[in-house]
Amino acid sequence: MHGGTVSAWRPESISDIQPDDLALFSEKPPEVLLIGTGRKTVFPDAHIMQALKTAHIGFECMDSRSAARTYNILIGEGRDVSVAMLLPGAN
């Protein structure tokens, strides 16, 4: 979700994320991109983290339930935040 819109996101697992999947967030980078990684917290491959850094997109990886809660808190604070969610069990 970005800019008040909901869009389908292609990746089905953390290892499935490719740099092209980040284009959705690159046009107007959020202050922080929360990446919900399913049932447990895992991190994308190093080349994905580097692509986020290169695009000046701050990010946090956490399990999807935590990402949903954190998103709601940050939106409530008026922060510029986006979330990319993988379904629980998607790892």
C-alpha positions as CSV (number, residue, x, y, z in Angstrom):
1,M,0.0,0.0,0.0
2,H,1.3,3.4,-0.9
3,G,-0.2,6.9,-1.1
4,G,-3.6,5.7,0.1
5,T,-3.9,3.0,-2.6
6,V,-3.8,-0.7,-2.5
7,S,-2.0,-2.6,-5.3
8,A,-1.3,-6.2,-5.9
9,W,2.3,-7.1,-5.3
10,R,3.8,-9.9,-7.4
11,P,6.2,-11.7,-4.9
12,E,4.8,-14.7,-3.1
13,S,7.8,-15.2,-0.9
14,I,10.7,-13.2,0.4
15,S,13.1,-15.0,-1.9
16,D,10.8,-14.1,-4.8
17,I,11.3,-10.3,-4.5
18,Q,13.2,-8.8,-7.4
19,P,14.4,-5.2,-7.9
20,D,11.6,-4.6,-10.4
21,D,9.0,-5.3,-7.7
22,L,10.3,-2.2,-5.9
23,A,9.3,0.2,-8.7
24,L,5.9,0.6,-7.1
25,F,7.7,2.4,-4.2
26,S,10.4,4.3,-6.2
27,E,8.4,7.1,-7.8
28,K,7.7,8.8,-4.5
29,P,9.7,6.9,-1.9
30,P,8.0,6.7,1.5
31,E,9.8,7.7,4.7
32,V,9.8,4.0,5.5
33,L,8.7,0.8,3.7
34,L,7.5,-1.9,6.0
35,I,8.0,-5.4,4.5
36,G,5.7,-8.0,6.1
37,T,7.6,-11.3,5.6
38,G,4.9,-13.8,6.5
39,R,4.8,-15.7,9.8
40,K,8.4,-15.0,10.8
41,T,10.8,-12.1,10.3
42,V,13.3,-12.8,7.5
43,F,15.3,-10.5,5.3
44,P,15.4,-10.2,1.5
45,D,18.6,-11.0,-0.4
46,A,21.4,-8.5,-0.1
47,H,20.8,-7.2,-3.7
48,I,17.2,-6.3,-2.7
49,M,18.4,-4.4,0.4
50,Q,21.0,-2.6,-1.7
51,A,18.4,-1.7,-4.3
52,L,16.2,-0.1,-1.5
53,K,19.2,1.8,-0.2
54,T,20.1,3.0,-3.7
55,A,16.5,4.2,-4.2
56,H,16.7,6.0,-0.8
57,I,13.9,3.9,0.6
58,G,14.2,3.3,4.3
59,F,12.8,-0.1,5.2
60,E,12.1,-2.5,8.0
61,C,11.4,-6.2,7.7
62,M,9.1,-7.9,10.3
63,D,6.5,-10.6,10.4
64,S,3.3,-9.6,8.6
65,R,1.2,-9.2,11.8
66,S,3.8,-6.8,13.2
67,A,4.0,-5.0,9.9
68,A,0.2,-4.4,9.9
69,R,0.2,-3.1,13.5
70,T,3.2,-0.9,12.9
71,Y,1.7,0.5,9.7
72,N,-1.5,1.5,11.6
73,I,0.5,3.2,14.3
74,L,2.7,5.1,11.9
75,I,-0.3,6.2,9.8
76,G,-2.0,7.3,12.9
77,E,1.0,9.5,13.7
78,G,0.8,11.1,10.2
79,R,4.0,9.4,8.9
80,D,4.7,8.8,5.3
81,V,4.7,5.0,5.3
82,S,4.1,2.2,2.9
83,V,3.7,-1.5,3.5
84,A,4.5,-4.5,1.3
85,M,2.9,-7.7,2.7
86,L,3.6,-11.3,2.1
87,L,0.9,-13.7,3.3
88,P,1.6,-15.6,6.5
89,G,3.3,-18.9,5.7
90,A,4.7,-17.4,2.4
91,N,8.4,-17.6,3.4
